[in-house]
Amino acid sequence: MRLPDPSDGRPRPIPGLLPLLLYVLLRGLDATVLKGLQDLGMAHPVQGENPISFCNVFFLAQLTVGLAALIPGRRTLANDLAQLGPADRRLLALHGGLGLFLGPVAYYLALESLSVISQTLLFALVLPVSALLARWLLGEALPAGFRLSLGLIGAGLVLPQAAMAMDGGRMDDLTGIVWALVGVLAFAGSAVSGRAIAARRWPAAVGVGVPTLLSALVFGAIALVLFGPQHFLLLRLWWVVGVIGVYAVTLSLGRELALRQAYRRCSVAVVSLWSSLALVVAVLSAALLLGEPLGVPVLAGAALVLGGVFVSRRPGPIRSRLSPVSEARHPRRAPPRS
């Protein structure tokens, strides 16, 4: 897509469009690929166990992202961490616990019981729930049209379930719905803590690298306790290619890098609006790659949810104080004297 250049009349590329589209694609494919790996693991067990588990998948995915964020800032990391106050450390721990541990675990377990389409629609609730939490904890104003957004998302979630009930079909598994709601609360909480962290302007090694790497080590320890070393040693080529190559490197790390490039070229509002289209990618990829049914109620529900997401994509001001790390890197300027 190109726009006319006012200087010479010739078209010029829209800045940031390519990384933004790549981010939307990779984010939308996440649940579809993970569901495919779960199904593939059930069909190819290792010593009677599914080799695809939340602990080994997220261990490798978060290890990849954590190291990529940590290595460039390793020389100043010790000094940056030493400047964090107790409140900063608690914020970092809370952010990691919610968004990097509890959220992914609930996301994975919900996906085991739900279809990709149902799970994707349910996780659209992260937006209104995070807006309510930001209103409560950070004093941010609710987005314009918040009630309309919440109503559209709610209608989009209810419509497919009601249609299945009327047709005598089986509704979504309650266990999966409960895990999805736990994930919604966890990711909404991490969205609020993430906004507070963004306001502190920590370097990526501190705000992303440290909590992601620590969470990866927790997942690795859980895998060793629950399954033992064979969970990593008795793996097959499809597992290595699928989990490490596709999910950890391409989806997890690739999505993070694409998002960073998009933010360098586009405003937060533009990135937020475009990232809403990941819902469309998730629904279509689940239908095309996994054969999940796409009936009229599902399409109508997805359209309502997408409309609600678009309405709510208006970021509010971030209210938080700077930390010693960001103060050292970005000192405040004294106001001009009159």
N, C-alpha and C positions, 0 to 999 in steps of 0.2 A: 504494500500500500504506500502510495506516494502523494505528497502534497505539492502544489505549485510554489516555486521559490519566488517571492516578491521581487527579488533583485534582478533576475533575468528571465522570469517566466517559465523556466524549466522545472520539472518535478524534482523533488528531493525526498529522500527516505524519511519516514517518521522515526525520530530517535527512540531507541529502546524497544522498538516493536519486536525484533527477533528474539532477544532474551525474554521478553514478556510472554510471547507466544510459546516459547520453549518451556517456561515455568508453568504456564497453564496446562500444557500437554503432560508434563511429567507429574504435576500434582494430581491431575485427573486420572492418570494411569495407576497411581499408587495402590488403591484398594483392589483394582482389577488384577494387578500383578500379584499382590499378596494373597488374594483369594485363590488364584491359579496355583501358586506355590503350595498353599495349604492342601488343595485337592490333589496335587501331584505327590505331595508327601504321604498322604493317606493311601495312595495307590502304590507307593514304593517305600514301604516301611524298612527301617534298619533295626534288626534285632527286635522286631515286634513294636517298635516305637516310630511315631511320625518324626522324621528328621527335621521337619519344619516346625519350630516352636518359637514363641514370642521371645524367649531369652536368647537363642542363638541368632535369630534374624536381626533383632534390634541391637544385639552386641556388635555385630559386624557393621550394621548401617551407622550406628552412632559413633563407633570407633573411627570410621572413615571420615565422617563429618567433623568430629572432635579434633582429630589430628590435623585436618586441613585448616581448621580455624586456629589451632594452637601453635603450629610450627612457625608461621610468619612472625608472631609476636613473642616468641620464646625468650628473647634476650631481655626484654623488659618485664616479663611476666611476674617474676618474683617481687620486683619493686611495686608493680601495680597491685598485686594481691596484698602486699604489706600495708598499702595505703587504704584498704577497705576498712570501714568501720563495722562494728557488730551488726548494725541494722542492714548494711549492705550485704554482709555475709548471709544473714537470715533471708534476705530477699532473693539472693542467688540460689540458696538451698531450696527455698519454696518454689521458685521458678523451675528448677530442675526436677524436683519431686513431682510437680503437677504435670508440666508439659513434656518432660523427657522420660518419666517413668510411669506414673499412674495413667496418664492419657494414652500412651502407646499400648500399654497392657490391655486397657479397656477396649481400645480400638481393635486390637487383634482378637480378643475373645468375643467381641460383638460380631466380628466378621466371620467367626466360626459358625455362628448360629443364624446369621442373616445373609441375605443376598447383598451384593455390592450396591445395587440400586437402593434397597431399603436403608442400608447403613449410611449411604451418602446423603439421602434425604434427612435422616435423623440428625446427622452431624451438622446440618445447616442451622440447627438450634444454637450452635456455638456463638453465632453472631448476636442474636438478641440477648442471650444469657450474659455474654461478655459485656454488652452495653449496659445491662442492669448492674452488673458488678462494678463496672467503671464509674457508674453514677453513684453507687453506694460508697465505694472505697476511695475513689480519686476525685469525686465531685465533678465529673464531666457531665455535660449536658447530653441528654439522649439524642440520638440522630433525628433529623427531621423526618417525619413520617414513620416514627418507630411503631406506633400502634398498627398502622397499615401493614408494615413489614411483618410484624408478629402475627397478624391475622392471616396474611398470605401464606407464610411458612406453615402455620398450624393447619390451614385448610389443605395445603399440599401434602402434609403428612397423613391427615385423616382420610383423604379421598381414596387412595389406593386400598387402604385397609377396609374401608366401608364397602368398596366395590367387591373385594374378595369375600367379605362376610355375606353380602347379598347373593353372590353367585354360589355360595356353599363351599367356597374354597378355604384352605387353611391360612389363617392369619400369621403374622410374623411371630417367631418364638419369643416368649416372654423373657427368657434368660438373656437373649441377645439384645432385647430392648433395654433391659436393666443395665447391662454392660455399656450400651451405647449412651445412656443417660449419664452414667458415671464418667464416661469419656468426655461428654459434652461439658460437664461441670469442671473436669480437670483442665481441659483445653481452654475453657472460658477463663478460669482462674489464671492460667499461664499467660493468656492474652493480656490480662490486666497487669500482672507482674512484668510481662515483657514491655509494656508501655512505660512502666516505671523505670525499667532498666534502660530503655531507649532514651529517656529523659536525662539519665545520668551520663550518657555518651561514653560508656565504657568501651575500650578496644575489644575487637572480636575475640581475641584470645581469652579475655576475662568473661565477657558476657555470653559467649557461645562455646568456646573451646573447653574451658574448665568444667562447666556443668555437663556438657555432652560427653566428655571423656569419662567423668566420674560415673555418669549413668550407664555408659557402655560397660565399665568394669563391674558394676552391680549386676547387669544382665549376664555377663560372662560368669560371675560367681554363682548366680542362680542356676545357670545351665550345668555347671560342674557339680553342684550339690544335688540337683534333681536327676540328672542323667549320667553324670560321670564323664571322663575324658572321651569315651567312645562317641559321645554326641558330636564331637568335632573330628575324630580320627577316622571313623568308618563312613565317610561321606563319599558320594559319587559325583561324577562329572556334571550331571544336570544340576545338582545342588550347588556346586561351586560356581557354575556359570549363572544360574538363576539368582542365587542369594547374593553372592559377592559381586558378580559382573553386572547383573541387571538391577537388583534392588538396592544394594549398598552404594555402588559407584554411580550407576546411571541415574536412578531415581532419587536417592537420598542426597548424595553429594552434588549431582547435576542440578537438582532442583534448588539447592542452597546457593550454588554459584550463579545460576540463572536469575534468581531473585535479587542477589546483590547487584548484578549488572543492571537489572531493570530499575532498581531504586536509584542507581547512579544517573540514569537517563530520564526517568519519569518521576512525576510527583506521587506522593502516597495515595492520593485520590484516584489517579489513573491506574496505578498498580492494583488497588483494591477493586475497582470496577472490573478490570480485565480478569483478575483472578477468580471472579465469580463464575466465569465460563468453565472452570475446572469441573463444576457439577455436570455440565453437558458432556464433557469428555468422559467422566466416570460412567455416566448412564449409557452412553453409546458404546464405549469400550466393553462394558459388561455384557451388553447385548450381542455385540459382534464377536468377542473373543471367548466369552463364557456361555453364551447361549441363553442368557437370562431373558425372560419374556418381557416384551415391551407392548403392553396393551394401551388402550385409550386412557383408562384411569391413571396408569403410571405416567404416561406422557403429560396428562393434564396436571397431575400432582407435581411432577418435576417443573413444569412451567410456572405453577403457582409459587413453588419454593424459590425458583430462580428470580421471579419477580420480587419476592420478599427480600431476597439477598441484595438485589440491585437497589431497592429502596433504602436499605439500611447502610449502604456503602458510602458513608460520609464521615470520615474520621474527625473526632473532636480534639480540642486542645489537650495536650499532655501537661498535667500539673504534678511536678515532683522536683525535688531539689537535686543539685549536682553532687556527685560524690568526690572525695579527694582525688581519685584517679582522673576523672574528667576535668576537675579544676586545674590539675597540674598540666594536662594536655591542652585544655581550652580555657585559659584564665579569662575571667570576666573583665570586660573593659569598664573603666570608671566612666560614669556619666559625664558628658561635656559640661564644663562650667559656664554659667551664664555671665 
